[in-house]
Amino acid sequence: MVDEIQRAPAEVRYGDEIARLLAADADPKPNGWRLSPRAVRRFILGDASLDVQQKFFGDDPLVDRCIVSLMGHQGLMLVGEPGTAKSLLSELLAAAISGTSKLVVQGSAGIIEDHLRYGWNYALLLAEGPSERALVASPILSAMRNGQIARIEELTRCAPEVQDAIISLMSEKTIAIPELGAEVESRAIPGFNLIGTANLRDRGVHDMSSALKRRFNFETVQPIADAQFEKELINRQVAQRMADSPIAPALPPDVLDLVVDVFRDLRTGTTTDGASVAIPNSVMSTAEAVNVTHAAALEAAYLDDGTLTAAHVARQLGGTVFKDDPEDARKLRAYVDQIAKPRARGSRAWAAFYKSAKESMRD
């Protein structure tokens, strides 16, 4: 049951929307695609006439470029700061194009070439030798055989020799399986492609070679530029996270405004009125804003009287800002003293934020 798991894949969460899009889809489709490119766009960016909600915010032309990339022979590489919804966008694209977003390789130092190609069920291998039944296809091999989209998350965390294996996979669209016979191979059928993601902050982990970069079209996913979009996204995602809670505090507009202002100030280093602030090394993304607001709502619901205030936000903010660098604590204190304190004189929400932040940061 979907209601009994914490997070269903996109094709399950939005199954009703995909069904409505399929039923109404009269546009031409690339070979192997489940939905047409126009329907994929509507799935991601929303279509009020079909009651399809917007799922990715901030850069509609980026979505169009991603769809076009996946119709070609090159893969799609989504890069950007952590927390800019690269993984979400790759999941949505795969779900809409292929009907599944679950063909995923999670990049890490422990990934080897077998994770990109195939492995074996060793009980069957010992019992009957190499056979199709004993072969365990990787997500990429499964995608090639079925004409689907495969995803590699955090590609730059994979070792160089693993990245090199992707070059031949993307160039030849073929995986040889010599254990089954000298001429046995699997060739990709139409619909296959690859989406990779990489964080700009991790570029120095294992930078991609020029040869590998040529196999992908690169798209940079930027932080949400429009504050109103960011407010809408935070409000929606916190409401979704709290939907199953017996107590779901409302998110007051002044508290939502404060959350967005704090994160945008600390993300950009400049307030709306032109004051400069020190930027923490920690990621101040919209995703982190959602996490902080959700944590504040949980505190209000289960440890307080059920009314969400800016004081709850202030108490939860440290869990985001203090992740990477002890110096970030000093930067947050400076922000509270130099920016929050003056704002507190004219705003009840900022006054509650300032008082709670000062109390939380006492040595």
Disulfide bonds with the S-S distance in Angstrom:
none
